[in-house]
Amino acid sequence: MAKSKTAKSKKSPSRKAKNTAAEGASDEVLKEITKRPRGRPPKLVNTEAMRRQIRALAASHMPKKAAAGILLVHRQTFADFLDANPECAEAWEMGLDQGKGELAILMWRSARGHGSPAVRMQIHLAEQHLGHHRKVDARVGGLPGAPAIVTTVVPATQEQLAQQWADAING
């Protein structure tokens, strides 16, 4: 069958025709003409799944630059996305807090263990949470001419504890 000359082609109207038609068109027709989004779709979209992924990345102590790499976007794109979407920025902050809590639990478990690693973790926790700090003294000992380093844990002063509490409250 040959096409008849009277049959209309199903070609979409040109842009110029759309613009002239849009001037006198109703709202429904205008929506139909402009319904397609223009440009490249965004790689990051504020969805619940994206917020869960952002929170998981932050909980694993992932730097923002590395998180952007995992999400396959530039670090500035990720930073702009967090700035533009407060829910996602909040998910990042919550993930950071979650990661700190999980790390603290692991540290306490390690400190309750046995042996040298447990002692090192106990010293670290004492420094971080009880205000103790290390004092290093160099004394001559051992081989001739070789100084021996002696490390002792010294309790913090009242002023240092007060400053740590003030920093924790204001931080």
C-alpha atoms as one frame of an Amber mdcrd trajectory, in Angstrom:
protein
   0.000   0.000   0.000   1.246   3.388  -0.908   0.778   6.300   1.408  -1.752
   8.749   0.241  -0.806  12.358   0.008  -3.659  13.305   2.253  -2.403  11.201
   5.197  -0.861  13.359   7.865   2.604  12.512   9.094   3.072  11.881  12.796
   6.053  14.143  13.035   6.189  16.273  16.167   5.849  20.014  15.585   8.998
  22.079  15.458  10.134  24.211  18.376   8.953  27.336  16.617   5.521  25.799
  16.101   5.426  24.773  19.780   6.286  28.290  20.897   3.649  29.902  18.702
   1.111  27.293  19.776   1.991  27.846  23.443   1.100  31.532  23.266  -2.587
  30.827  22.909  -2.709  27.379  24.493  -4.572  26.332  27.602  -2.795  25.177
  30.760  -3.237  21.496  29.884  -1.699  21.921  26.468   1.156  23.974  27.949
   1.911  21.213  30.465   1.932  18.669  27.646   4.383  20.741  25.633   6.809
  21.393  28.524   6.522  18.129  30.466   9.880  16.673  29.423  12.797  17.630
  31.679  15.689  19.313  29.959  19.389  18.596  30.433  21.210  15.748  32.061
  19.455  14.131  35.044  21.193  14.624  38.406  23.385  11.793  39.670  22.440
  12.442  43.303  18.758  12.553  44.213  17.430  13.150  47.725  15.705   9.825
  48.424  15.502   7.601  51.473  17.874   5.116  49.849  20.420   7.887  49.174
  20.181   9.112  52.787  20.792   5.546  54.050  23.819   5.204  51.769  25.222
   8.575  52.880  24.733   7.630  56.535  26.502   4.290  56.013  29.452   5.984
  54.299  29.800   8.506  57.129  29.463   5.768  59.781  32.469   3.993  58.301
  34.543   7.166  58.865  34.730   7.764  55.136  36.106  11.199  54.172  33.730
  13.227  51.987  36.161  13.029  49.075  36.169   9.210  49.198  32.385   9.089
  49.676  31.999  11.222  46.553  34.200   8.771  44.695  32.046   5.836  45.784
  28.927   7.729  44.658  30.681   8.413  41.312  30.506  12.209  41.573  33.079
  14.947  42.062  33.780  15.965  45.660  32.406  19.473  44.996  29.208  17.987
  43.558  28.787  15.945  46.741  29.490  18.965  48.949  26.983  21.078  46.968
  24.410  18.280  47.230  24.790  18.168  51.022  24.483  21.968  51.188  21.334
  21.950  49.034  19.666  19.033  50.876  19.501  19.473  54.659  18.087  15.950
  55.157  21.137  14.444  53.470  23.501  16.689  55.443  21.743  15.529  58.617
  22.157  11.905  57.479  25.906  12.557  57.055  26.149  14.024  60.581  24.118
  11.176  62.066  26.374   8.683  60.306  29.460  10.350  61.771  27.952  10.125
  65.265  26.955   6.507  64.688  30.501   5.672  63.592  31.963   7.320  66.680
  29.650   5.280  68.893  30.552   2.037  67.160  34.242   2.873  67.445  33.880
   3.587  71.170  32.221   0.191  71.680  35.073  -1.540  69.852  37.632   0.371
  71.924  35.999  -0.664  75.201  35.840  -4.293  74.064  39.513  -4.144  73.154
  40.387  -2.612  76.519  38.623  -5.471  78.326  40.813  -8.020  76.565  44.151
  -9.406  77.695  47.753  -8.702  76.842  49.661  -5.782  75.456  46.970  -4.500
  73.029  44.454  -4.297  75.873  46.893  -2.331  78.030  47.579   0.090  75.171
  43.853   0.603  74.650  43.334   1.150  78.391  46.038   3.827  78.354  44.448
   5.443  75.307  40.986   5.473  76.910  42.436   6.889  80.124  44.009   9.696
  78.127  40.820  10.416  76.177  38.139  10.034  78.839  39.797  10.395  82.220
  42.015  13.357  81.418  45.315  11.512  81.785  48.205  12.396  79.552  51.633
  10.976  78.853  54.744  12.579  80.225  57.933  11.614  78.413  61.272  11.843
  80.239  64.571  11.212  78.481  67.118   9.659  80.814  70.544   8.256  80.138
  70.596   4.485  80.448  70.991   1.305  78.508  73.907   1.349  76.114  76.531
   4.038  76.624  75.393   7.306  75.063  71.882   6.022  74.223  69.042   7.741
  76.100  66.184   5.622  77.432  62.673   6.993  76.940  60.404   6.464  79.935
  56.684   7.014  79.478  54.370   7.482  82.436  50.674   8.315  82.569  50.040
  11.371  84.717  46.576  12.463  85.896  45.373  15.781  84.505  45.141  18.873
  86.703  41.805  20.399  87.696  42.330  23.234  85.208  42.949  20.767  82.359
  39.824  18.795  83.282  37.755  21.994  83.433  39.055  23.032  80.010  38.265
  19.584  78.553  34.709  19.761  79.910  34.271  23.283  78.512  35.569  22.143
  75.118  33.246  19.120  75.156  30.207  21.251  76.035  30.956  23.988  73.523
  32.372  21.673  70.841
